[in-house]
Amino acid sequence: MLSLYRTDAPKKPVNLSLNSDLLKLGKSLGLNLSGLAEEALALAVKVRMAESWLQENAGAIQGYNEHVAAHGVFSDGVRRF
């Protein structure tokens, strides 16, 4: 599967404001906080990009669905189920 971003891009230090108790618990459990933040950001980016794509293509999707409702799909005469 293609990645949405360059996974080999260099790391960039950032400042984050996190709940201090949650941060303390995460560190005490040995969690990789940078890795978790990166995974959460990657998931949020993926979700937002999917939402944007659906919104940008809503007209085409609706048009296709209307066409299928009126005319069926190309394989209607071929499939056996």
C-alpha positions as CSV (number, residue, x, y, z in Angstrom):
1,M,0.0,0.0,0.0
2,L,1.3,3.4,-0.9
3,S,2.1,5.7,2.0
4,L,0.5,9.2,2.2
5,Y,3.8,10.7,3.2
6,R,7.5,10.0,2.9
7,T,8.2,7.6,5.8
8,D,12.0,8.2,5.3
9,A,11.7,12.0,5.8
10,P,13.9,13.4,8.5
11,K,12.5,13.8,12.0
12,K,11.8,17.4,13.1
13,P,11.7,18.4,16.8
14,V,8.4,20.0,17.9
15,N,7.0,21.4,21.1
16,L,3.7,19.9,22.2
17,S,1.5,20.7,25.2
18,L,0.2,17.5,26.7
19,N,-1.7,16.6,29.9
20,S,1.1,16.2,32.4
21,D,-0.6,13.3,34.2
22,L,-1.1,11.4,30.9
23,L,2.5,12.2,29.9
24,K,3.8,10.8,33.2
25,L,1.7,7.6,32.9
26,G,2.9,7.1,29.3
27,K,6.5,7.4,30.2
28,S,6.1,5.2,33.2
29,L,4.7,2.5,31.0
30,G,7.6,2.8,28.6
31,L,5.6,4.0,25.7
32,N,7.4,5.6,22.7
33,L,5.7,8.9,22.9
34,S,7.2,10.2,19.6
35,G,6.1,7.1,17.8
36,L,2.6,7.2,19.3
37,A,2.2,10.9,18.3
38,E,3.5,10.1,14.8
39,E,1.0,7.2,14.4
40,A,-1.9,9.3,15.7
41,L,-1.0,12.1,13.4
42,A,-0.7,9.7,10.4
43,L,-4.1,8.3,11.2
44,A,-5.7,11.7,11.6
45,V,-4.2,12.8,8.2
46,K,-5.5,9.7,6.5
47,V,-9.0,10.2,7.9
48,R,-9.1,13.9,7.0
49,M,-7.8,13.2,3.5
50,A,-10.4,10.5,3.0
51,E,-13.1,12.9,4.2
52,S,-11.9,15.5,1.8
53,W,-11.8,13.1,-1.1
54,L,-15.4,12.0,-0.5
55,Q,-16.5,15.6,-0.3
56,E,-14.6,16.6,-3.5
57,N,-16.1,13.6,-5.4
58,A,-19.6,13.5,-3.9
59,G,-21.1,14.7,-7.2
60,A,-19.4,12.1,-9.3
61,I,-20.3,9.4,-6.7
62,Q,-23.9,10.5,-6.7
63,G,-24.0,10.6,-10.5
64,Y,-22.6,7.0,-10.7
65,N,-25.1,5.7,-8.2
66,E,-27.9,7.3,-10.1
67,H,-26.6,5.8,-13.4
68,V,-26.4,2.3,-11.7
69,A,-29.9,2.7,-10.3
70,A,-31.3,3.5,-13.7
71,H,-29.2,1.2,-15.9
72,G,-27.5,-1.4,-13.7
73,V,-23.8,-2.2,-13.9
74,F,-21.9,-3.4,-16.9
75,S,-21.7,-7.0,-15.7
76,D,-25.4,-7.5,-15.0
77,G,-25.8,-9.7,-18.1
78,V,-22.7,-11.7,-17.4
79,R,-22.6,-12.5,-13.7
80,R,-24.3,-15.6,-12.3
81,F,-25.1,-14.7,-8.8
